[in-house]
Structures are given as C-alpha cells and as structure tokens.
Amino acid sequence: MLDRLISTKAVKTIALVGISKNSGKTTLLNGILRLKPQLKWAVMSTGLDGETQDRLFKTPKPRVLLPQDSLFCADTPCLEGHGSRVSILGGESFSGRKLWYLKAEEELETEITGPSNVREQIRTAKAMQALGAKKVLIDGSLDRKSIAFEDSVQAIILCIGTSYGTGEEIVQEIKRLNLMIGIPALPMSVSMYRRLKESDVLMYQKGGRWHSSEVESLINREDETRNILATKPDAIYIPTGYTSMLHARMYPVLKAYGGDIIFRHPQCLALTKAELEQLRLHCRIHCLIPFRVKLFALNPWAVGKSPQDANRFRA
C-alpha cells in the first residue's frame, strides 16, 4: 500500500500527521525516503523536526535522514551547520524569518522546518516542486489550519501512537476520525468551489443561487443563523469551526433544518464521535476538501511508557 501510494504519479504532495505528539512521523518519513531514495524528494515541516532532543520531554528524537540530491527547507543555523554538504537553491523570508531551500550533496542527517502560516507553507511546497522535486513530504499536524487539509495535498498518512492514551481511547479516536474520513465532498463546478472556498462568511443556497450572509462565525451569531435556517435553504456553507459548545446550542435548529450542510473540511468539525454521529444522522453533511487519509501508520512506542506488543497494537 505504501509503495503504491508513493509510486502514484498523481500524488505529488503527501502530509504526515499524528493524532498526538511522538506518534512516529519522523521515523515514518525516514522509512519513506529509504524505500524510494531514487525519487527526487523534497521535505519540509510545519514546525521543526529532526532535532536531536525533544524540547518538552528531553528524550532523544530521530534525525531526518535524507538521500543524496534530496531538497529540504531549513533555517540559517541548520544551513551553517552543514557547510559544503548542501547547495543553496534559494531562500525566502517568512514573517521576518529567513528560510532556505537546500539540496543535499550527500546523504545527510538534518533538521527540517518550514513557515508557520498555511499560505506560506503552500508557497514553500510549490517552490520546491519548481526547483525540481517530484514529490514533497510534509511533516504536518492534525489541525484544521494545517496545510494537510488544503487541496494542494493529495494524500495524508495518519500516524497513530500509544502516546495518545489508553487502547480504548485510541480506538474511539480512530472511529471518530473514520467518521470524518467518510464525509463526502459535494460535487460542484470549479467556479462555485472557488467561491465557497474563498468565502469567510456563512453562505446559503436558495433557488439554485448562493447568497452571502453577514455571519463570519457561529459564535454569538446563533440568532442570525437560526433566521437563515428558518427560510429552509437548499444548502448552507459554514467556513469556520463547529465545536461541541456550538453543537449543544445549534443542534436542535440544525436537526429541524435537516438539509445539506457543507463544511470547508471535515476537520472543521471539532466534535466527539457521538456528536458527529448525531449530526450525520439528521443532516446531510458534506465538505469542500475531503479528509484524504490514504494510510494509517502505527507506533507502539510512547514516551514514559513500556512499549506495547506491535501485533497486539495493530489488532
């Protein structure tokens, strides 16, 4: 499965995200690079990865192991530490921070980084593709504002580690995530897709036409949202997060509406498994950008815990 995903030409950008800290993303990233070292890889992070020690737990961490000719994004201290082992292909300043696009002239142990802003992360990934990378690997995060949930990422590998909690807690979280993975994208024209994606306000469809509202967030705007739903629109688009707190107030209204509700991405639904099941039971839930999880990666090791038996953890 992993080999097929890497080899698929349509998949040019892959994000690795974890359900918790120490989920094994860097180890998986190294395994992918080792599996197909001949590909012209580029790697980047939405934070800082490959450091020798965990900043919080002070435990050893794996370095990023790059094949020769790989491209990567790094900061100035990392660049200066590599000397002639890297070539500088370019550099940009992001929010006052200088980052470099580098090429490994030999096999390399390194740190990787990237911008913290999603738009800048997208720009970085595209810049490395323009510099010759055939595939980009992104060490990302499970956050609705992450590049992992943009349409420029074609595949997500979800890393599941025992650091998350007990076995039952992990099982319940996977079931919750599976519900979100199952939320379908709503078919629509390219122009309509762009209009909704670029909207920062709640929109609603009536008589085949979409209308903008003045509701930027459902928080403290429940009355305006109720008024819109009371007109029985064909569909509504909610571009912002929908939390358990909002669900407690809005669910009776949404249940009475019972129509099509479109979210930007399933990750906008910050709900428990039971709340997701409840909402999907009474409303037709769709998304603009689907949760493109293609593989699960399991890590039975956790900081401060005895390692679990790998076969038992998989089961």
Phi, psi and omega in degrees: 000313180296316180299319180293320179296316181294324185280344182294121185293332181289339180267106182253340181227124182237130177253136174255121180231152181240153179279353179199172175293152181058045180268356176098020184296315183293321177298317177295316178304314178297322179295321178295315179298322181288330182292321182227066184293341184283343177290150177277089185276153163230140180231145178208168179229157173271002176219238174225126180224157181093002176292156187285339185220138176294129185293329183272309186266350181061026177264155179298144177234152179286140173283158172280127184252104186264135170291159175302142179079001176290152174257149176206161180256131184215162176267179186295316178302321178295315178304311183294331180286340183268339178058228185282359179284352178230154171249143178270120179262342180167177179198151178217154174261128179239114181053041178081004182248125181277126176236152187238144170262116187240155174242130178283117180277351175207172175303140193219137166262129189205171164264158173228156178210194179177174179293159178269340181274136185299315180299322179288328175296317177299317179298320179296314180299317179293324179296319181288329173294320178295335179275001173119357180291134178275327178219143179246129174255128182241120173278102191246203183218158179269075185220137185295344178260016181272152174300336179301340183248028173256159182286354177281351177258121184270342183209144176237135170251121185265118182267126184242114181242157180289351176298339184298321183162207179287167178303318181292321178297321179294316179300315181295323179292321177295320177296321178296315180296324178296324176298320180288323177299329182279357179285120187279152170284140180274122179299135179198167179291160179299318181295321179290321177302313181295321181296315179292316182299325182275354182281137175256004181235158176298135178237155180220150183250130175219133179059032179082000180243144178264141181233142177272144175253185175255012183270108179273332178212146179289341181295124181062015177235029183297321183296315179297321180294319177300319180297320178295314181294331180294339178278001179055061178292160178294325180199157172231150178242124180248109186277347187253182181290149177235105189260172177299323178298315178294322182299321181300328181269323190265341187303315179303323180289316180294322178298316179295326178291305173066015183258206182276125176239125182249129174250155180301314180211148178306331180293347174293341180272089181272069186238161171286168177301316182295320179292321176298315179298320180296313181295317182288339179290324188250348179229156176268105187264130179229175176217161173280310182248116182288160177280095192275055177283120181256334182213152167256140173238129187253136180232106184280001181260142179216149179296129176077009179232156173287136180300141176277159173295126187298317181295321179293320180295319177298318181297000000 
